[in-house]
Amino acid sequence: QCPWGAPSTTSISCSLADVMSEQLAKELQLEEENAAFPEVVAAAEGPFITGENIDTSSDLMLAQMLQMEFDREYDAQLRREEKKINGDSKVSISFENYRKVHPYDSDSSEDEVDWQDTRHDPYRADKPTTTSRRGFIGKGKDITTKHDEVVCGRKNTARMENFAPEFQVGDGIGMDLKLSNQVFNALKQHAYSEERRSARLHEKKEHSTAEKAVDPKTRLLLYKMVNSGMLETITGCISTGKESVVFHAYGGNSATEDKVIPAECAIKVFKTTLNEFKNRDKYIKDDYRFKDRFSKLNPRKIIRMWAEKEMHNLTRMQNAGIPCPQVVILKKHVLVMSFIGQDQVPAPKLKDVTLSSEDMKKAYYQILNMMQQLYRECNLVHADLSEYNMLWHDGKVWLIDVSQSVEPTHPHGLEFLFRDCRNVSQFFQKGGVAEALNERELFNAVSGLNITADNEVDFQAEIEALEKMNEDHVQNHGKKLSTFSSDGDPPIYDE
């Protein structure tokens, strides 16, 4: 029992001589030591040593007691030195090897010595068998080769430590584990598969653009535009698609390449995931403007080429006076354009707006003129023209999304034009425009080829024949000259 505990029986009065005893002197000494060396007392936990519970007649016992007290005081001094030197630093030093009484400090988790800090391998047998250079030991029936089941099992268990840190192999301390080659190979293959899967997930997270979000590299590009003063602020997402995400932003005060930045801008970020672009390479690999570069680029740089292609097509359309977004700047796969709309509200698509008969007729003739201008002056075919890529703003139609636009001399340029004519003709015929031409008449009006065919099958056959002639001419002469026969420039239709 602790001598400082409350007595179980009632205390008996004693004389002054009994009070002035050695016990009171020890109590006072202990209080002084607690005030002077608090850590030493905390380290010296255990029963209090007195002359009543231990034999002090042996000089050896007294010497051991004194040495133990000295060692504990020495260890406490080392702890104070460690705390003073380390402070709040994440990298610390330890005087563990200089301490005297390691076994008595096992109650402290900081002083425990992990088996990994020792040279003992818990997975290795107590008496490991060595294999000579010959590959076997022993003679006769007692021969042991390097392919021994026990030897290989222990080696396979030790080789598990070479797996990735995140691959948990379990705790086998104190057990003589033996893994067969089949089990070890299965674990090894699984560890490598998990490592590759984790790397792919990290790659996708770092380099892909998710729905309504951007990856860290794209975010850095946007930050640089804001910090440079080109953009004042980016308000949020206004449109999402399979290939890109469009954000709204307010323009800054600085000018870029002698261009005044509009008050409101649209930031088109092409998604860096490759799934949506695998089936769209036909729009760019046969375009003579990018054909030589297409085969030399990796798939991720091809996405930048999409943004560059849209910038060049918009510049052509803007120079021809076709209503379209104005290009501000291009940074890798981020294209900044003027915003078609007002006060963060984008202009509605032609499919979403309800127009009167007069406005519908006006929109039809405007689109007809724009298709002719696009073909004749810009030397382009939209290739994805429909009511989804036409906006209605300020009483007129605006063309957007021209990243897939190609030139008429493209191997499939006329096919794309015929598809655009079909979409436009069907939309306005359903909209009640009596003057709307059918797809074949509209194709001839835009291209000026004057293809005469009684049905759609023969009409498309002649289109394919013209494309074949142009492709043969390009392969033979290496020039992009149109071999289409025409009676002159296509007529300009006006209301």
Secondary structure, 3 states (H helix, E strand, C coil): CCCCCCCCCCCCCCCHHHHCCHHHHHHHHHHHHHHHCHHHHHHCCCCCCCCCCCCCCCHHHHHHHHHHHHHHHHHHHHHHHHHHHHCCCCCCCCCHHHCCCCHHHCCCCCCCCCHHHCCCCCCCCCCCCCCCCCCEECCHHHCEECCCHHHHHHHHHHHHHHCCCCCCCCCCCCCCCCCCHHHHHHHHHHHHHHHHHHHHHHHHHHHCCCCCCCCHHHHHHHHHHHHCCCEEEEEEEEEECCCEEEEEEEECCCCECCECCCCEEEEEEECCCCHHHHHHHHHCCCCCCCHHHHCCCCHHHHHHHHHHHHHHHHHHHHHCCCCCCCEEEEECCEEEEECCEECCEECCECCCCCCCHHHHHHHHHHHHHHHHHHHHCCCCECCCCCCCCEEEECCEEEECCCCCCECCCCCCHHHHHHHHHHHHHHHHHHCCCCCCCCHHHHHHHHHCCCCCCCCHHHHHHHHHHHHHHHHHHHHHHCCCCCCCCCCCCCCCCCC
